[in-house]
């Protein structure tokens, strides 16, 4: 395996941008550019249809931008800078979405979705602070989905059932894709089996490793994994990873991880969870030091019990295409902007970026 960053095996600075990519020495794309575009379209159609049928979802239109004062934009881990601008008259501060985790829950109420039914949308976002590497781009495309549930459905068992349904949809899409594109049949098929583990169990298993190293070790050994309970501090005093306090319940959420064989690393396809109740939002806002958000319209509605109980998440469209096409760089399956070092490294390796 060759680790490339521009022309050498180290970081190369191009202006203020740093590039870090890994390219396996013998890697070649399974499909040519024309068939890659056909396959991307096939994956997006098949998976969306299968997901809708499995989870009883209806497609809705999604915003590209939100008014900042609503508090509906996703804060992610809380440190990312949002792309912000004002409209022509200068009176409305507007933000490009980072994800639609909170917007979707409000939409369930506004569009009068009932228990057992949900929505999904094609979410496109700009995350200006992403480090450009094999799996990360400044452009994000995902299926954002949200479903109304009963209060008694706010359980780990219900969460696991939904996770298994999503993995089954991935496997069904993969089987159809292999039938349509014989060149992909050399790639191994994924199985519907999922291993569930909590972030604390992972820390207990690998106390000397970093969170990412723990994920790599566990997923390599166990295959497709749902890593649960992300956001709260572990016994070490640190959380496994940061999570915003105002959409997922930290005890009922998780990341869906696959093993990326060409890159030899774990690979997050989806972050999802059962959403905060009034009680869990109240607790998590205080733990995260975000009590100032209580005055925002969305947060007021959750704390007052005015929004439906729900479960939801985001599933990366480009990441799913990468997984099913055996790609090593996300730029093979999405059109984005890359620094000069990344462009030159991929050119030298014969990897066309869209």
C-alpha positions in Angstrom: 0.0 0.0 0.0 1.3 3.4 -0.9 0.5 6.4 1.3 0.5 9.5 -1.0 0.2 13.2 -0.1 1.1 15.0 -3.2 4.4 13.8 -4.4 5.8 12.2 -1.2 4.8 10.1 1.7 4.1 13.1 3.9 1.9 16.1 4.2 2.4 18.6 1.4 1.1 22.2 1.9 -0.6 23.8 -1.0 -1.6 27.3 0.2 -3.4 26.6 3.4 -4.8 23.2 2.3 -3.3 19.9 3.5 -4.0 16.6 1.6 -3.7 13.1 3.0 -4.7 10.1 0.9 -3.8 6.4 0.8 -3.7 4.5 -2.5 -3.1 0.7 -2.6 -0.3 0.0 -5.0 -2.2 -2.5 -7.2 -5.6 -0.6 -7.1 -7.5 0.0 -10.3 -11.2 1.1 -10.5 -13.5 -1.8 -11.3 -15.5 0.2 -13.9 -14.6 2.8 -16.5 -15.9 6.3 -16.1 -19.1 5.8 -18.2 -20.1 2.6 -16.3 -19.2 4.3 -13.0 -21.7 7.0 -13.7 -24.3 4.3 -14.6 -23.5 2.4 -11.4 -23.8 5.5 -9.2 -27.3 6.2 -10.6 -28.3 2.5 -10.1 -27.1 2.5 -6.5 -29.0 5.7 -5.7 -32.2 4.6 -7.2 -32.2 1.0 -5.9 -31.1 1.8 -2.4 -33.6 4.7 -2.0 -36.5 2.5 -3.2 -35.4 -0.4 -0.9 -35.0 1.9 2.1 -38.4 3.5 1.6 -40.1 0.2 1.3 -38.3 -1.2 4.4 -38.8 1.7 6.7 -42.1 3.1 5.3 -40.6 6.4 4.1 -41.9 9.1 1.7 -39.6 11.4 -0.2 -39.8 15.1 0.7 -38.0 18.2 -0.6 -35.2 19.4 1.6 -33.6 22.9 2.1 -30.1 23.7 1.0 -30.0 26.6 3.4 -31.7 27.6 6.7 -32.2 30.8 8.6 -29.6 30.8 11.3 -32.0 32.1 14.1 -34.2 29.0 13.9 -31.5 26.7 15.5 -32.4 24.0 13.0 -29.0 23.7 11.4 -26.9 20.7 12.6 -24.0 21.8 14.8 -22.2 18.4 14.2 -19.5 18.3 16.9 -19.9 22.0 17.6 -16.6 23.3 16.2 -17.2 23.2 12.5 -17.7 26.6 10.8 -21.0 26.9 8.9 -21.0 28.5 5.5 -22.9 31.7 6.3 -24.2 34.6 4.2 -27.0 37.2 4.2 -29.7 37.6 1.5 -29.9 40.7 -0.7 -31.7 43.0 1.8 -29.2 42.0 4.5 -31.8 41.2 7.1 -31.7 37.4 7.1 -28.6 35.5 8.2 -28.6 32.3 6.2 -26.5 29.1 6.6 -25.9 26.3 4.2 -27.0 23.1 6.0 -24.5 20.8 7.6 -27.1 18.1 8.0 -30.9 18.0 8.5 -31.1 16.1 11.8 -33.3 18.8 13.5 -35.1 20.1 10.4 -36.5 16.6 9.7 -38.0 16.2 13.1 -39.8 19.5 12.7 -40.9 18.5 9.2 -42.5 15.3 10.6 -44.9 17.5 12.6 -45.4 20.2 9.9 -46.2 17.6 7.2 -48.5 15.6 9.6 -46.6 12.3 9.5 -48.2 9.6 11.9 -46.6 6.9 14.0 -44.9 4.3 11.8 -44.4 6.6 8.9 -41.4 8.7 8.0 -39.7 10.9 5.4 -36.4 10.9 3.6 -34.7 13.5 1.4 -31.6 14.0 -0.7 -29.4 16.2 1.5 -26.6 18.2 0.0 -24.3 20.1 2.3 -21.0 22.0 2.4 -18.7 21.2 5.3 -15.8 23.7 4.8 -13.7 22.3 7.7 -13.5 18.7 6.5 -9.9 17.4 6.0 -9.6 16.2 2.5 -8.7 12.5 2.4 -10.0 9.2 1.0 -13.3 9.4 2.8 -13.9 13.0 3.4 -14.9 15.9 1.1 -16.1 19.4 1.5 -19.2 18.3 -0.3 -21.6 15.9 1.5 -24.5 14.0 -0.1 -26.6 11.7 2.0 -30.1 10.3 2.4 -31.4 12.0 5.5 -34.4 10.1 6.9 -36.7 10.5 10.0 -39.6 8.3 11.2 -42.2 8.9 13.9 -42.2 6.3 16.7 -44.1 5.8 19.9 -42.5 6.7 23.2 -42.3 3.0 24.1 -40.2 2.4 21.0 -37.4 4.4 22.5 -35.4 1.2 23.2 -32.1 -0.4 22.2 -34.0 -3.3 20.7 -36.0 -1.0 18.4 -32.8 0.7 17.3 -31.1 -2.6 16.5 -34.1 -3.7 14.4 -33.9 -0.5 12.3 -30.1 -1.0 11.9 -30.6 -4.5 10.6 -33.2 -3.3 8.1 -30.7 -0.7 6.7 -27.9 -3.3 6.4 -30.4 -5.6 4.6 -31.2 -2.8 2.2 -27.4 -2.3 1.5 -27.0 -6.0 0.8 -30.0 -6.2 -1.5 -28.7 -3.2 -3.5 -25.3 -4.8 -3.7 -26.7 -8.1 -5.1 -28.6 -6.3 -7.8 -25.6 -4.2 -8.7 -23.4 -7.3 -9.1 -26.0 -8.8 -11.4 -26.1 -5.6 -13.6 -22.3 -5.0 -13.7 -20.4 -8.3 -14.0 -17.0 -6.5 -13.5 -18.0 -6.1 -9.8 -18.5 -9.8 -9.2 -14.8 -10.1 -8.2 -15.7 -7.9 -5.1 -16.8 -9.8 -2.0 -20.5 -9.5 -1.1 -21.4 -8.2 2.3 -23.7 -10.2 4.6 -26.7 -8.9 6.6 -25.0 -9.9 9.9 -24.4 -7.0 12.2 -22.3 -7.0 15.5 -23.5 -4.5 18.1 -21.0 -3.0 20.6 -21.1 0.0 22.9 -18.4 2.7 22.9 -17.6 1.8 26.6 -17.3 -1.9 25.7 -14.9 -0.9 22.9 -12.8 1.2 25.3 -12.7 -1.7 27.7 -11.5 -4.0 24.9 -8.8 -1.7 23.6 -7.9 0.7 26.4 -4.5 1.7 24.9 -5.8 2.5 21.5 -7.3 5.7 20.1 -11.1 5.7 19.3 -10.4 5.3 15.6 -7.9 2.5 16.2 -10.5 0.7 18.3 -13.0 0.9 15.5 -10.4 -0.5 13.0 -9.5 -3.4 15.3 -13.0 -4.3 16.1 -14.5 -4.0 12.6 -11.6 -5.9 11.1 -12.3 -8.8 13.5 -16.1 -8.7 13.5 -17.2 -7.3 10.1 -20.2 -4.9 9.9 -20.6 -3.2 13.2 -23.0 -0.8 14.9 -21.1 1.2 17.5 -23.6 2.4 20.1 -23.8 5.1 22.7 -21.7 7.9 21.3 -21.5 11.3 22.9 -21.2 10.9 26.7 -17.9 10.7 28.5 -16.5 7.2 29.0 -14.7 5.8 32.0 -11.5 7.4 30.6 -13.2 10.8 31.0 -13.4 11.4 27.2 -16.3 10.5 24.8 -15.6 8.1 22.0 -16.5 10.9 19.6 -18.3 14.2 19.8 -22.1 14.4 19.2 -24.3 17.4 19.3 -26.5 17.3 22.4 -29.8 18.3 20.8 -30.8 15.6 18.3 -29.6 12.0 19.1 -30.1 10.5 22.6 -26.5 9.6 23.5 -27.7 6.3 25.0 -29.7 5.3 21.9 -27.6 6.3 19.0 -24.6 4.9 17.0 -22.5 4.7 13.9 -22.9 1.9 11.3 -19.4 0.8 10.3 -18.3 -1.4 7.4 -14.8 -2.8 6.7 -13.2 -1.1 3.7 -11.0 -3.8 2.3 -8.9 -1.8 -0.2 -8.0 0.8 2.4 -7.8 -1.7 5.3 -9.8 0.5 7.7 -13.3 0.8 9.2 -15.7 3.0 7.3 -18.7 4.9 8.7 -21.7 4.6 6.3 -24.3 6.0 8.6 -24.7 7.9 11.9 -28.2 7.5 13.4 -30.2 7.2 16.5 -33.4 7.6 18.5 -33.9 11.3 19.0 -33.8 13.2 22.2 -36.9 13.2 24.5 -37.5 16.4 26.5 -35.7 14.7 29.4 -32.6 13.6 27.5 -32.3 16.9 25.7 -32.5 18.8 29.1 -29.8 16.6 30.5 -27.5 16.6 27.4 -27.7 20.4 26.9 -26.4 20.9 30.5 -23.7 18.2 30.1 -22.5 19.8 26.9 -22.5 23.3 28.3 -25.1 24.4 25.7 -27.9 25.7 28.0 -28.0 28.9 25.9 -29.7 26.9 23.1 -32.8 26.4 25.3 -34.2 29.7 23.9 -34.1 28.6 20.3 -37.4 27.7 18.7 -36.5 24.1 17.9 -35.2 23.4 21.4 -38.2 25.1 23.0 -40.5 22.8 21.0 -38.6 19.6 22.0 -38.4 20.6 25.7 -42.1 21.4 25.7 -43.0 18.0 24.2 -44.4 19.6 21.0 -42.5 17.5 18.5 -43.1 13.8 17.8 -40.8 11.1 19.1 -38.6 9.9 16.3 -35.7 7.9 15.0 -33.5 9.0 12.1 -30.1 9.4 10.6 -28.0 10.1 7.6 -26.7 7.5 5.1 -23.8 8.7 2.9 -24.7 8.4 -0.8 -21.1 8.7 -2.0 -19.9 6.4 0.8 -22.4 3.7 -0.2 -21.2 4.0 -3.8 -17.6 3.7 -2.7 -18.4 0.6 -0.7 -20.3 -1.1 -3.4 -17.9 -0.2 -6.2 -14.8 -1.0 -4.2 -13.5 2.6 -4.6 -10.6 3.9 -2.6 -11.3 7.6 -3.0 -14.6 9.4 -2.6 -13.7 11.6 -5.5 -14.2 8.6 -7.8 -18.0 8.7 -7.1 -18.7 12.4 -6.4 -17.8 15.7 -8.1 -16.2 18.0 -5.6 -13.2 20.4 -5.2 -9.8 19.0 -4.3 -6.4 20.5 -3.5 -3.6 20.3 -6.0 -1.7 17.6 -4.0 -4.7 15.2 -4.1 -5.3 15.8 -7.8 -1.7 15.1 -8.7 -1.5 12.0 -6.4 -4.6 10.5 -8.0 -3.4 11.4 -11.5 -0.1 9.6 -10.9 -2.0 6.6 -9.6 -4.3 6.4 -12.6 -7.4 7.2 -10.5 -9.9 9.5 -12.3 -11.7 11.9 -10.0 -15.1 13.1 -11.2 
